[in-house]
């Protein structure tokens, strides 16, 4: 099953452009954390494909409340970081380090 198919299944969303954009954004987030001081590869490594979907879902679920820092209503509280992605998800990414030759 492709990442797009998994996103459709989990969200019920039919707008493929939106879902592909979220997947692309999630991939860019992973690559920026994974390779902070070097050029990025063209695609996310296979071991991060599942995380890419989870970050895309995190972004999808926060649509309309991007960057919200606090919100309480009827006993439900929401707080988002400035980065709009859960710190727990970002913590799963190991930055790549290399030795200059």
C-alpha positions in Angstrom: 0.0 0.0 0.0 1.4 3.4 -0.9 1.7 6.3 1.5 -1.1 8.1 -0.3 -3.4 5.1 0.0 -2.6 4.8 3.7 -3.4 8.5 4.2 -6.7 8.1 2.3 -7.6 5.1 4.4 -6.7 6.8 7.7 -8.3 10.2 7.0 -11.2 9.4 4.6 -9.9 12.4 2.7 -10.3 12.3 -1.1 -8.3 15.4 -2.0 -5.1 13.8 -3.3 -3.3 17.1 -3.8 -3.8 17.9 -0.1 -2.6 14.5 1.0 0.4 14.6 -1.3 1.3 18.1 0.0 1.1 16.9 3.6 3.3 13.8 2.8 5.8 16.1 1.0 5.9 18.5 3.9 6.3 15.6 6.4 9.2 14.3 4.3 10.9 17.7 4.3 10.5 17.9 8.0 12.2 14.5 8.5 15.0 15.4 6.1 15.7 18.8 7.7 16.0 17.1 11.1 17.9 14.1 9.8 20.4 16.1 7.7 20.8 19.4 9.6 24.2 20.3 8.2 24.3 18.7 4.8 22.5 18.3 1.5 19.4 16.1 1.7 18.8 13.0 -0.4 15.9 13.0 -2.8 13.7 10.9 -0.6 13.1 9.9 3.0 14.9 6.7 4.0 12.7 3.6 4.1 13.0 3.4 7.9 11.3 6.8 8.2 8.4 6.1 5.8 6.0 5.1 8.6 7.0 8.2 10.5 6.4 10.3 7.4 2.8 9.2 7.4 2.4 9.8 11.1 3.8 13.3 10.8 1.5 14.0 7.8 -1.4 12.8 9.9 -0.3 15.1 12.7 -0.3 18.0 10.2 -3.7 16.9 8.8 -5.3 16.8 12.2 -4.1 20.3 13.1 -5.5 21.9 9.9 -7.4 25.1 10.8 -5.5 25.4 14.1 -1.9 25.6 12.9 0.4 27.0 15.5 -2.2 27.1 18.2 -0.5 27.5 21.5 -3.4 26.9 23.8 -7.1 26.2 23.6 -9.7 24.9 26.1 -13.3 24.2 25.4 -15.8 21.9 27.2 -13.0 20.1 29.1 -10.8 19.6 26.0 -7.4 21.3 26.0 -5.1 21.7 23.0 -1.6 23.1 23.0 0.7 23.0 19.9 4.3 24.0 19.6 5.6 26.6 17.2 6.8 23.8 14.9 3.3 22.4 14.4 4.6 18.8 14.7 4.6 16.8 17.9 8.0 16.7 19.7 7.4 13.0 20.3 7.4 12.4 16.6 10.4 14.6 15.9 12.3 12.7 18.7 12.1 9.6 16.6 14.5 11.1 14.0 18.2 10.5 14.4 20.3 13.3 13.0 23.0 12.1 10.6 26.6 13.0 11.3 29.5 12.5 9.1 33.3 13.1 9.3 34.8 15.6 6.9 37.5 14.0 4.9 
